[in-house]
Amino acid sequence: MSSDESSGERQVSDELLRRASEVKKVRALPDALFGGTAPQDSPETVAAEGDSADDSAAEPAGTGASTAAHVDRAAAGSDAAASSGGAGADQVVSAAGHAASDGAQAGSASAAGEVSAAGDGEAAERKVLVVIADSLAYFGPKGGLAADHPRIWPNLVAAELDWDVELVARIGWTCRDAYWALIGDPRVWAAVPRAGAVVFATGGMDSLPSPLPTALRELIRYVRPAGLRRRVRDAYNWLQPKLSPLGWPVALPPSVSVDYLEQSRNSLAQLRPELPVVGVLPSVHKCEAYACVHTGREPMVAAVEKWAAEHSVPLVDLGEAVRDNVFHGEANPDGIHWGWEGHSAVARAMVKVLSEASAREGRTA
């Protein structure tokens, strides 16, 4: 065979191989979604379809690598077959076409399996514990911790219930801030549809003495220049413990705190009437920054208990759960945040309340 003939034969083989390999482009995404079986295309049909304008369809995961491997092996065989005439080359092309089709079928089946598995996962979607809280939810014995720290109480509760957790919290938050988070934070919006329960773990800050306006404390960070801001903050920190023994005013009056709690509860009830909502009673403290004064706690407890009774909202008494840890245990030296035993005690109380709430929901469903 002359070199020209050999060259011409090789050119035909490469062209057919290229067209055969393009079978991966004309199939599979609809089959992957709807479960159809790939047809056993002949090389002639593949070549005709390869010329159509519809060859731009997306390739399913797993198909390209498998098809490319088959075509590479077929191309290697084509080099040898080029010297033995057209019949050998045609056999190679036919084998490549079948290999490409088989690879596409395998990729389609794999993708269909992935779609099916994704559907099963959605059907068995895990519940989410949504916690909107102040710093007591994520401070440990030595300071603030990441939201995924395994020993803070929201994660202890979620682990016990086998739920996921969405913790939305910040230091100094009151019931007003919790309501603003509920209506303004897209993380909360995303979590509520999957929520197993929503916990409003605020109220402790509301009940602390705040003889200087809360707005003043919040605005200190915006004071410029930096030197003036530091002087204003130092003055605030000097005055706060000296004026705290007055016990009044508190950071947020009980009536206002309860009004924000009710707005939060009612907002969720409009979206998911069956969703359990849990509140808390304020924690206790021995913080020198507040002169160890907490005369606002009892009025806050009374207001929250009255609201909870009116709307059948279960409560967790944080003060009762952490009292020993705060006053006699290894709590945070700041006198307001808890140690690990405090977090464990709150988690136990919260699991009990959530389990009872879930049982009631199941009976009324």
C-alpha positions in Angstrom: 0.0 0.0 0.0 1.4 3.4 -0.9 2.1 6.1 1.6 -0.7 8.2 0.0 -3.2 5.4 0.3 -2.1 4.8 3.9 -2.5 8.5 4.6 -5.9 8.7 3.0 -7.1 5.6 4.9 -5.8 7.1 8.2 -7.6 10.4 7.5 -10.9 8.6 7.0 -10.4 6.6 10.2 -9.6 9.7 12.3 -12.7 11.5 11.0 -15.0 8.6 11.8 -13.4 8.2 15.2 -14.0 11.9 15.9 -17.6 11.6 15.0 -18.1 8.4 16.9 -16.7 10.0 20.0 -19.2 12.8 19.7 -22.0 10.5 20.7 -21.4 11.7 24.3 -22.7 15.1 23.3 -26.0 14.1 21.8 -27.3 12.0 24.7 -27.8 11.8 28.2 -29.0 14.7 30.3 -32.7 14.0 29.6 -32.0 10.3 30.1 -30.2 11.0 33.4 -33.2 13.0 34.6 -36.0 10.8 33.4 -34.4 7.4 33.5 -34.5 6.5 29.8 -32.1 3.9 28.3 -29.6 5.0 25.7 -30.3 3.5 22.2 -27.6 1.3 20.7 -26.7 3.7 17.8 -24.9 2.4 14.8 -21.7 4.2 13.6 -23.7 5.6 10.6 -26.4 7.1 12.8 -23.8 8.5 15.2 -22.0 10.2 12.3 -25.3 11.7 10.9 -26.2 13.0 14.4 -22.7 14.3 15.0 -23.3 16.7 12.1 -26.5 18.2 13.6 -26.7 21.5 15.3 -28.0 19.9 18.5 -24.6 18.5 19.5 -24.1 21.2 22.1 -26.1 19.3 24.8 -24.3 19.1 28.2 -22.3 16.0 29.1 -23.3 14.1 32.2 -20.7 13.6 34.9 -18.7 10.5 34.4 -19.5 10.0 30.7 -16.6 12.0 29.2 -13.8 10.2 31.0 -15.1 6.8 30.2 -15.8 7.6 26.5 -12.4 9.2 26.1 -10.6 6.1 27.4 -12.4 3.9 25.0 -11.7 6.2 22.1 -8.0 6.4 23.0 -7.7 2.7 23.0 -9.6 2.5 19.6 -7.3 5.1 18.2 -4.3 3.1 19.2 -5.8 0.1 17.4 -6.4 2.3 14.3 -2.7 3.0 13.9 -2.1 -0.7 13.5 -5.1 -1.3 11.3 -4.2 1.5 8.9 -1.5 -0.7 7.2 -3.9 -3.6 6.7 -6.6 -2.0 4.6 -10.1 -0.4 5.0 -11.8 -3.5 6.5 -9.6 -3.3 9.6 -10.2 0.4 10.0 -13.9 -0.1 9.7 -13.9 -2.6 12.5 -12.0 -0.2 14.7 -14.5 2.5 14.0 -17.4 0.2 14.8 -15.8 -0.8 18.0 -15.2 2.8 19.0 -18.8 3.7 18.3 -20.1 0.9 20.5 -17.5 1.8 23.2 -18.6 5.4 23.2 -22.3 4.4 23.4 -21.6 2.0 26.3 -19.7 4.8 28.1 -22.6 7.2 27.6 -25.0 4.5 29.0 -22.8 4.1 32.1 -22.6 7.8 32.6 -26.3 8.2 32.2 -27.0 5.4 34.7 -24.6 7.0 37.2 -26.2 10.4 36.8 -29.7 8.9 37.2 -28.6 7.2 40.3 -27.2 10.5 41.7 -30.5 12.2 40.9 -32.4 9.4 42.6 -30.1 9.6 45.7 -30.6 13.4 45.8 -34.3 12.9 45.8 -34.1 10.4 48.6 -31.9 12.8 50.6 -34.5 15.5 50.3 -37.2 13.2 51.4 -35.3 12.4 54.6 -34.1 16.0 55.2 -32.8 16.6 58.7 -34.5 19.1 60.9 -32.8 22.3 62.0 -32.7 23.7 65.5 -32.9 27.5 65.0 -31.4 29.4 67.9 -31.6 33.2 68.1 -29.6 34.2 71.1 -27.2 36.5 72.9 -23.6 35.7 73.8 -24.6 33.2 76.5 -25.2 30.7 73.6 -21.6 30.8 72.3 -19.3 32.1 75.1 -17.5 29.5 77.1 -15.3 29.7 80.3 -12.6 31.5 78.4 -14.5 33.7 75.9 -16.4 33.6 72.6 -16.4 30.4 70.5 -17.2 29.5 66.9 -20.8 28.6 66.2 -19.8 25.0 65.5 -18.0 24.4 68.7 -19.2 21.0 70.0 -19.5 22.0 73.7 -21.8 25.0 73.5 -25.4 24.2 74.4 -27.0 24.7 70.9 -24.7 22.0 69.4 -25.2 19.7 72.4 -28.9 19.9 71.9 -28.7 19.3 68.2 -26.4 16.3 68.6 -28.8 14.8 71.1 -31.8 15.2 68.8 -29.8 14.3 65.7 -30.7 17.7 64.1 -28.7 20.4 62.4 -28.3 23.7 64.1 -28.5 27.3 62.9 -27.2 29.7 65.6 -27.8 33.4 65.0 -26.4 35.3 68.0 -24.4 38.3 69.1 -23.1 39.8 72.3 -25.6 42.1 74.0 -28.6 41.1 72.0 -32.0 41.7 73.5 -35.5 40.4 72.5 -35.7 43.4 70.2 -32.5 42.2 68.4 -33.9 38.7 68.2 -36.9 40.0 66.4 -34.8 42.1 64.0 -32.7 39.0 63.2 -35.9 37.0 62.5 -37.2 39.5 60.0 -33.8 40.6 58.6 -31.3 37.7 58.5 -31.5 35.5 55.4 -29.9 32.6 57.3 -33.0 32.5 59.5 -35.3 32.7 56.4 -33.4 29.7 54.9 -33.6 27.6 58.1 -37.2 28.2 59.1 -38.7 25.9 56.4 -36.6 22.9 57.7 -36.8 23.9 61.4 -37.8 21.4 64.0 -38.1 24.2 66.6 -37.1 27.9 67.0 -35.5 28.9 70.4 -35.5 32.6 71.4 -32.7 32.5 73.9 -32.7 36.2 74.7 -34.0 38.2 77.7 -31.0 38.2 80.0 -29.5 41.4 78.6 -32.9 43.0 78.7 -33.1 42.6 82.5 -29.6 44.0 83.3 -29.3 47.5 84.8 -28.6 50.1 82.1 -28.6 53.5 83.8 -26.9 54.9 80.7 -29.0 54.6 77.5 -28.5 51.4 75.6 -28.4 53.4 72.4 -25.3 55.3 73.8 -23.5 52.0 74.3 -24.4 50.8 70.8 -23.2 54.1 69.3 -19.8 54.2 70.9 -18.3 52.1 68.1 -19.2 54.8 65.6 -17.5 57.7 67.4 -14.6 59.2 65.5 -11.7 59.8 65.7 -10.4 56.7 67.4 -8.9 58.6 70.3 -12.2 60.2 71.2 -13.9 56.8 70.9 -11.6 55.3 73.4 -12.2 58.1 75.9 -16.0 57.8 75.5 -15.8 54.0 76.0 -13.5 54.4 79.1 -16.0 56.9 80.6 -18.9 54.5 79.9 -17.1 51.6 81.5 -16.3 53.7 84.5 -19.8 55.0 85.0 -21.7 51.7 84.4 -20.8 49.8 87.6 -21.1 52.9 89.7 -24.6 53.6 88.5 -25.8 50.0 88.3 -26.8 49.7 92.0 -29.7 52.0 91.1 -31.1 48.9 89.3 -33.0 51.2 86.9 -33.6 51.6 84.1 -33.0 48.2 82.6 -31.7 47.7 79.1 -35.2 46.9 77.8 -38.4 47.1 79.9 -40.2 43.7 80.4 -43.3 44.9 78.6 -41.2 45.9 75.5 -39.3 42.6 75.6 -42.5 40.6 75.7 -44.0 42.6 72.9 -41.0 41.7 70.7 -41.2 38.1 71.7 -44.9 38.0 70.7 -44.1 39.7 67.4 -41.5 37.0 66.8 -43.9 34.1 67.8 -46.7 35.5 65.7 -44.5 36.0 62.6 -43.5 32.3 62.7 -47.1 31.2 63.4 -48.2 32.9 60.1 -45.6 30.8 58.2 -45.7 27.5 60.1 -48.4 27.3 62.7 -47.3 23.8 63.9 -43.6 24.9 64.5 -42.6 24.7 68.2 -41.3 28.0 69.6 -39.4 27.9 72.9 -38.5 30.8 75.1 -36.2 31.2 78.1 -36.2 32.9 81.5 -33.1 35.1 82.2 -29.9 33.7 83.5 -28.2 34.8 86.7 -24.9 36.6 87.1 -22.3 38.0 89.5 -20.7 40.4 87.1 -18.8 43.3 88.6 -19.5 45.4 85.5 -23.1 45.5 86.7 -22.1 45.7 90.4 -23.6 42.2 90.7 -27.0 43.8 90.6 -29.9 42.0 88.9 -33.1 43.5 90.4 -34.6 43.5 86.9 -34.7 39.7 86.6 -37.9 39.0 88.6 -40.0 41.5 86.7 -38.7 40.0 83.5 -39.4 36.5 84.7 -43.0 37.4 85.6 -43.7 39.1 82.2 -42.2 36.2 80.2 -44.1 33.6 82.2 -47.4 35.5 81.7 -46.8 35.7 77.9 -45.8 32.1 77.6 -48.9 30.9 79.5 -51.1 33.0 77.2 -49.6 31.5 74.1 -48.6 28.0 75.2 -44.9 28.6 74.7 -42.6 26.2 76.7 -39.8 27.9 78.7 -36.4 26.9 79.8 -35.2 28.6 83.0 -31.6 29.5 82.3 -31.1 30.8 85.8 -32.2 27.6 87.5 -30.0 25.6 85.1 -26.7 27.5 85.5 -27.0 28.9 89.1 -24.5 26.4 90.6 -22.1 26.9 87.7 -22.1 30.7 87.9 -21.9 31.0 91.7 -19.9 27.9 92.7 -18.5 26.3 89.6 -15.8 26.9 86.9 -17.7 29.6 85.0 -16.2 32.4 83.0 -14.3 34.9 85.2 -16.4 37.8 83.9 -19.2 36.5 86.1 -21.9 36.5 83.5 -20.9 33.7 81.0 -21.0 30.0 81.9 -18.5 27.2 82.1 -19.0 23.8 80.4 -21.2 22.4 83.1 -23.5 25.4 82.6 -23.8 24.6 78.9 -24.5 21.0 79.6 -27.2 21.8 82.2 -28.9 24.2 79.7 -28.7 21.5 77.0 -30.3 18.9 79.2 -33.2 21.2 80.1 -33.6 22.3 76.5 -33.7 18.7 75.2 -36.4 17.8 77.8 -38.6 20.8 76.7 -38.0 20.2 73.0 -38.8 16.5 73.3 -42.1 17.3 75.1 -42.9 19.9 72.5 -42.3 17.5 69.6 -44.4 14.9 71.3 -47.3 17.4 71.6 -46.9 18.3 68.0 -47.0 14.7 67.0 -50.3 14.1 68.9 -52.0 17.1 67.3 -50.7 16.4 63.8 
